[in-house]
Amino acid sequence: MRVLFLCHNHPGLQPGGTEVFARGLFRTLRDRHSVEGMFLAAVTGAHRERRPGTLLQGIGDAPDEALVWLGHFDRFSMAQPDTYGLASLGPVIEALRPDIVHVHHLLQFRGGDGGPAPPRRAASPAHLHRARFLPALRPGGPLLTTDGRLCSGPSPDRCQACFPGRSGADFVMRELQMRDVLGEFDRILTPSAFARDRYLAAGYPVRQVQVMPNGIAALPPAPHRAAAKGRRDRFGFFGHLNRFKGGMVLLDASRRLSAERVDHGVTLHGGAAYQSEAFMAGLATALADAPAARHHGPYEAAGLSGLMAQVDWVVVPSIWWENAPLVIQEAFLHRRPVICGEIGGMAEMVRDGVDGLHAPVGDPAGLARVIRQAIETEGLWDRLAGNIRPPLTIEAAALLHLDLYRDTLGARAA
C-alpha cells in the first residue's frame, strides 16, 4: 500500500500534537507494516527561510520526508492562492501513485480546487476545529469570540460580530466551498467524539465522519516523585505558551494560592514563539506576581520523562474547547492525574474524580480552588493515579488506520 501524508507543518519545526502524531503514524506504518509513502509538510517563512528556486526541501536525513513551501494561505477562506507551490506536488504524486492521500489538517494545502490531493483519494483532515470552524481562529482564537468568550460554532450573525469587515455573502461562500472540499473525502476522521458531534451537528453525513483516536509512543512511565508526608503539591504545564492554552490562567491561580499561603509549586514547560510583545510583557508580569511558579522554556521530547518526574499533576488550563490534547495522553502515559477544563475534548479524555479533576474554564479563582482541593484532599492523588488507563499506543493507532485504509480501498473497488 502507498500512502501520501500531507501535514500543515513538521514536528522538527513545530512540535505540536497534530504534527507529532502524523509523523509518528507515518513512520510506524512504514517501519512495522511495510507501507510505502511520503510525508510532506507545509512550511512558511515563519519557520524556515526559503531557498531560492526551491519549493520542495528535505529535512533531516529522512529520504521520504520533505517540506513544501506554501507561504500564502488565506486562513479565512481556507484557500491556498500559491498554485505554483501546489503544482510542485504534482511530480511527487505522479511518482508515488498513492493509494491513499491522508491529509492531517487542511491548513496550507487546500487550493482553490480543494488542494493537490487527487479527488476522492483522502482519508481526512484529522482536526475538526481548524477546518470547519477556522473563521473563529481570527482574530479571537480557536472557537473563541473576539472578546474571549467561547464560541459554539459559526453562523452568519455570530461570525459578522467578530468579522465586521466581511459581508454575509463571504460566510455563505466559505461554507459552500468547505462543504464541496470535504465532500471529496472518503472519511473525515476526528480524534474525539466531541469533534465528531460538531461535524454531525453541522450536517455532515454520519457515514463520512468517524472517530479515530490518536496514539502515542509506548515509553516507560516516569517514576513518581517522593512526596513528604504524601503531600502532592507540584503541578506542571506542558505546551506552547499562548493565550489559548491558558498558561496565564494557571499563573493567576498560583498567585492566588500563594496569597492564601498554600504551599505549592508550578512549573511551565514550553516556548512562547510568535507571541506579541503585549503577551510577553503580560507573561513576565504574571510570573513576577506568582512566586511559586517558574517558566523553564522549551523542552525536547526526549526530556519529557525527566520533567514529568518532577511533578505530581499535569494542568491543562486551555480557555477553549480543545479536541484531543497530546499532553493529556503524555500525562496518562506517565501516570499523572490531569486537571483540565470541564468542556470539549479535554473533559472527554479526563474523567472528573476518576483519573483527574475538572475546573471552570478561564476562571483563575475556580482553578485555584480545584488545585487546593487536589493538594489538601487526603488520598485523592493516590486514587486518581491508580485509576489512570494507559493511552492508546501509536502501534494500536497504526493498526486502526491500516484497517480503515483497507476498508476504504475495498469500498472503492466494490
C-alpha positions in Angstrom: 0.0 0.0 0.0 1.2 3.5 -0.8 0.1 6.4 1.3 0.9 10.1 0.9 0.7 12.1 4.1 0.1 15.9 4.0 0.6 17.8 7.2 0.4 21.5 7.8 3.8 21.6 9.5 6.7 19.3 10.5 7.4 18.3 14.1 11.0 19.1 13.6 10.0 22.8 13.2 6.7 22.9 15.2 6.3 20.0 17.6 2.5 20.3 18.1 0.3 17.4 18.8 -1.0 17.0 15.2 2.5 17.1 13.7 3.9 14.7 16.2 1.1 12.2 15.8 1.0 12.5 12.0 4.7 11.7 11.6 4.6 9.0 14.2 1.8 7.3 12.4 3.6 7.6 9.0 6.8 6.1 10.4 5.0 3.3 12.3 3.1 2.3 9.1 6.4 2.4 7.2 8.6 0.6 9.6 6.3 -2.0 11.0 3.7 -2.6 8.3 5.6 -2.2 5.0 3.5 0.8 3.9 5.4 2.9 1.3 4.8 6.6 1.1 5.9 10.2 1.7 5.4 12.6 4.5 5.1 16.2 3.1 4.8 19.1 5.5 4.0 22.6 4.6 6.4 25.4 5.6 6.3 29.1 5.6 8.7 31.9 6.3 7.7 31.8 10.0 9.6 28.5 10.4 12.3 28.3 7.8 13.9 30.6 5.2 13.1 29.6 1.7 15.9 28.5 -0.5 15.9 30.4 -3.8 14.2 28.5 -6.6 13.3 25.6 -4.3 9.7 24.7 -3.4 10.5 21.2 -2.1 13.1 20.9 0.7 14.5 18.0 2.6 14.5 17.9 6.4 16.9 15.8 8.4 18.2 12.6 7.0 14.8 11.0 6.1 14.6 10.5 2.3 10.8 10.1 2.5 10.1 13.3 4.4 10.1 16.8 2.8 8.9 20.4 3.3 6.7 22.1 0.8 7.0 25.9 0.6 3.4 27.3 0.8 3.6 30.7 2.3 0.4 32.5 1.2 -2.5 30.6 2.8 -5.7 32.6 3.3 -7.0 31.4 6.7 -10.4 32.9 6.3 -11.4 31.2 3.1 -9.1 28.1 3.8 -7.6 28.5 0.3 -4.1 28.5 -0.9 -3.6 31.0 -3.8 0.0 29.8 -4.3 -0.8 27.5 -7.2 2.8 27.4 -8.2 3.7 25.9 -4.8 0.9 23.4 -5.0 1.9 22.5 -8.5 5.3 21.4 -7.2 3.5 18.4 -5.6 2.4 17.1 -9.0 5.6 15.2 -9.8 5.7 13.7 -6.3 2.1 12.4 -6.5 2.7 11.1 -10.0 5.9 9.3 -9.0 4.4 7.8 -5.8 0.9 7.0 -7.2 -0.6 6.8 -3.7 -3.5 4.6 -2.9 -4.5 6.9 -0.1 -3.8 10.6 0.5 -4.1 11.3 4.2 -4.4 15.0 4.9 -3.6 15.9 8.5 -5.1 19.3 8.5 -6.4 21.4 5.6 -4.2 24.4 6.6 -1.8 25.4 3.9 -2.7 22.6 1.4 -6.2 23.4 0.3 -6.1 25.1 -3.1 -8.9 26.8 -4.8 -10.0 23.5 -6.3 -9.7 21.6 -3.0 -6.0 21.1 -2.9 -3.4 18.8 -4.5 -4.9 15.5 -3.3 -6.5 13.5 -6.2 -10.3 13.8 -5.8 -11.8 11.1 -3.6 -8.4 9.9 -2.5 -8.1 11.2 1.0 -8.6 9.8 4.4 -9.5 13.0 6.2 -8.4 16.2 8.0 -7.6 15.0 11.4 -8.6 18.0 13.5 -12.1 19.5 13.2 -11.6 22.8 14.9 -9.0 24.0 12.4 -11.1 23.1 9.4 -14.8 23.5 9.8 -14.5 26.3 12.4 -11.4 28.2 11.1 -13.1 31.6 11.0 -13.1 31.6 14.7 -9.3 31.5 14.7 -9.0 35.1 13.5 -8.6 37.3 15.4 -10.2 35.9 18.6 -8.6 32.5 18.7 -9.7 28.8 18.4 -13.5 28.8 18.8 -13.4 32.0 20.8 -15.1 35.3 20.0 -13.0 38.4 19.7 -13.9 39.3 23.3 -12.7 36.0 24.6 -16.0 34.1 25.1 -16.4 30.5 24.0 -17.9 30.2 20.5 -20.4 27.4 19.8 -19.6 27.5 16.1 -20.1 29.7 13.1 -23.3 31.3 12.0 -23.6 34.4 9.7 -24.7 36.6 12.6 -22.1 35.4 15.1 -19.3 35.5 12.6 -20.1 39.0 11.4 -19.9 40.2 15.0 -16.3 39.1 15.1 -15.6 40.0 11.4 -17.4 43.2 10.8 -15.5 43.9 7.6 -16.9 40.7 6.0 -20.2 40.5 4.2 -22.8 37.8 4.8 -22.0 36.5 1.4 -18.4 35.9 2.4 -19.5 33.4 5.1 -22.1 31.7 2.9 -19.5 31.2 0.1 -16.9 29.9 2.6 -19.4 27.4 4.0 -20.3 26.2 0.5 -16.7 25.9 -0.6 -15.8 23.9 2.6 -18.6 21.5 2.0 -17.5 21.0 -1.6 -13.9 20.3 -0.4 -14.8 17.9 2.4 -17.4 16.2 0.3 -14.5 14.8 -1.8 -13.1 12.9 1.2 -13.9 9.3 1.8 -13.7 9.8 5.5 -13.5 12.8 7.9 -11.5 11.5 10.9 -11.8 13.1 14.3 -9.8 12.1 17.4 -12.7 12.8 19.7 -16.4 12.2 19.9 -16.7 15.9 20.7 -15.3 16.9 17.3 -17.4 14.2 15.5 -20.5 15.6 17.0 -19.7 19.1 15.8 -19.4 17.8 12.3 -22.7 15.9 12.5 -24.5 18.9 14.0 -23.2 20.9 11.0 -24.9 18.4 8.7 -22.1 16.2 7.5 -23.1 12.6 6.8 -22.8 10.1 9.6 -21.2 7.6 7.2 -18.4 10.1 6.4 -17.4 11.2 9.9 -15.6 8.7 12.1 -13.8 8.9 15.4 -10.2 7.7 15.1 -8.2 8.3 18.3 -4.6 9.4 18.2 -1.8 7.2 19.6 1.4 7.9 21.5 4.7 6.1 21.6 4.9 3.5 24.3 7.6 4.5 26.7 8.4 3.6 30.3 6.5 5.9 32.7 8.4 8.4 34.7 8.8 7.4 38.4 6.5 9.2 40.9 8.1 11.9 42.9 8.9 11.2 46.5 6.4 13.3 48.4 7.0 14.4 52.0 4.1 13.1 54.2 2.2 12.2 51.0 1.7 15.8 50.0 1.2 16.0 46.2 1.6 19.7 45.6 3.7 20.0 42.4 1.9 21.0 39.2 3.2 21.0 35.6 2.1 22.8 32.5 3.5 21.3 29.2 2.8 23.0 25.9 3.0 26.2 23.9 2.5 29.4 25.9 -0.2 31.5 24.3 -3.5 32.9 25.4 -5.5 29.9 24.2 -3.6 27.3 26.2 -4.3 29.1 29.5 -0.9 29.4 31.0 -1.8 32.9 32.2 -4.9 31.5 34.0 -2.7 29.0 35.8 -0.2 31.7 36.8 -3.1 33.8 38.2 -4.4 30.7 40.1 -0.9 30.1 41.5 -0.7 33.8 42.6 -4.0 33.4 44.5 -2.8 30.2 46.2 0.4 32.0 47.4 -1.7 34.8 48.7 -3.7 32.2 50.7 -0.4 30.8 52.0 -1.0 27.4 50.3 2.4 25.7 49.8 2.7 24.5 46.1 4.9 24.7 43.1 4.1 25.3 39.4 6.5 24.7 36.5 5.7 25.8 33.0 7.5 23.9 30.2 7.1 25.2 26.7 8.1 28.0 24.4 6.3 31.2 23.6 7.3 31.7 19.9 5.4 34.0 17.6 3.7 35.8 20.5 3.0 39.5 20.6 5.1 42.0 22.7 2.0 42.6 24.8 1.5 38.9 25.6 5.2 38.5 26.5 5.0 41.6 28.8 1.9 40.2 30.4 3.6 36.8 30.9 6.6 38.4 32.6 4.3 40.3 34.9 2.3 37.2 35.7 5.5 35.2 36.5 6.7 38.0 38.8 3.4 38.0 40.6 3.4 34.3 41.2 6.3 33.4 43.5 5.6 29.7 43.4 5.7 29.5 39.6 8.7 29.1 37.2 8.9 29.1 33.4 11.6 26.7 32.2 11.2 27.4 28.4 11.0 25.0 25.5 11.8 21.3 26.0 12.7 18.4 23.8 10.5 15.3 23.6 13.4 13.2 24.8 13.5 15.1 28.1 9.8 14.9 28.9 10.1 11.9 31.2 12.6 13.7 33.4 10.3 16.8 33.6 7.3 14.6 34.4 9.2 13.0 37.3 9.3 16.4 39.0 5.5 16.9 39.1 2.6 15.2 40.7 -0.2 16.7 38.5 -0.4 17.9 34.9 -2.6 21.0 34.4 -4.3 21.7 31.0 -5.9 25.1 31.6 -6.9 25.8 28.0 -9.6 28.5 27.7 -11.3 26.9 24.7 -12.8 23.5 23.9 -9.7 21.7 22.7 -10.0 18.5 20.8 -7.7 15.7 21.9 -4.6 17.2 23.5 -1.5 15.2 23.2 -0.4 16.5 26.6 -3.2 14.6 28.3 -2.1 11.3 26.7 1.5 12.1 27.8 0.3 12.7 31.4 -1.5 9.5 31.5 1.4 7.6 30.0 3.5 8.8 32.9 0.6 8.1 35.4 0.0 11.8 36.3 -3.6 12.8 37.1 -4.8 15.8 35.0 -6.5 19.0 36.0 -8.3 20.4 32.9 -11.3 22.4 31.7 -14.7 20.9 32.1 -15.6 21.2 28.4 -14.9 19.7 24.9 -12.3 17.2 24.2 -10.5 17.8 27.5 -13.5 16.7 29.5 -14.0 13.7 27.2 -10.4 12.5 27.9 -10.2 13.2 31.6 -12.9 11.6 33.9 -13.7 14.0 36.7 -13.0 12.4 40.0 -11.7 9.2 38.4 -8.3 10.0 36.8 -8.3 13.7 37.1 -10.3 16.8 38.0 -12.3 19.3 36.0 -12.0 23.0 36.6 -14.0 26.0 35.4 -12.6 27.3 32.1 -10.9 30.7 32.1 -11.5 31.1 35.8 -8.3 31.6 37.8 -10.2 31.6 41.2 -12.0 28.4 40.2 -8.8 26.7 39.1 -7.1 27.7 42.4 -10.0 26.1 44.3 -9.5 22.8 42.4 -5.7 22.9 42.8 -6.2 23.4 46.5 -8.6 20.5 46.6 -6.0 18.4 44.8 -3.4 19.3 47.5 -5.5 19.0 50.6 -7.8 16.1 50.0 -6.2 13.1 51.7 -5.8 10.1 49.4 -7.2 11.8 46.3 -4.0 11.7 44.3 -3.4 8.0 45.0 -6.9 7.2 44.0 -6.8 9.2 40.8 -3.4 8.0 39.8 -4.4 4.4 40.4 -7.4 4.8 38.0 -5.4 6.0 35.0 -5.8 3.9 31.9 -2.7 3.6 29.6 -3.3 5.8 26.5 -3.6 4.2 23.0 -0.2 3.4 21.6 1.0 4.6 18.2 1.2 0.9 17.1 -2.5 0.4 18.0 -3.5 3.6 16.2 -1.5 2.4 13.2 -3.4 -0.9 13.0 -6.7 1.0 13.2 -5.7 3.3 10.4 -4.5 0.3 8.3 -7.8 -1.4 8.7 -9.5 1.9 7.7 -7.3 2.3 4.6 -8.1 -1.3 3.5 -11.9 -0.8 4.1 -11.8 2.4 2.1 -10.0 0.9 -0.8 -12.3 -2.2 -0.7 -15.4 0.1 -0.8 -14.0 1.9 -3.8 -13.3 -1.3 -5.6 -16.8 -2.7 -4.9 
